């Protein structure tokens, strides 16, 4: 675990992961592409977004959780669309 991740509470890392996952899923819905590319674009957005000191540190998002959320939705898209 890196020094940065030890300082950021796990709950904040999970919140940031959820926000990045939502951004990635939105990107997939609008532009298509691969989940991995959408995640990378969302992470790049998060790095720009987190430049202000009072903003949520999205760059500290849990990457495994982000990936699990995005791929989980992509893999269950047909079931989710039925809801």
PyMOL commands that set and color helices and strands:
alter all, ss='L'
color gray80, all
select helices_A, chain A and resi 3-7+10-31+35-49+58-60+63-75+77-82
alter helices_A, ss='H'
color red, helices_A
deselect
rebuild
show_as cartoon
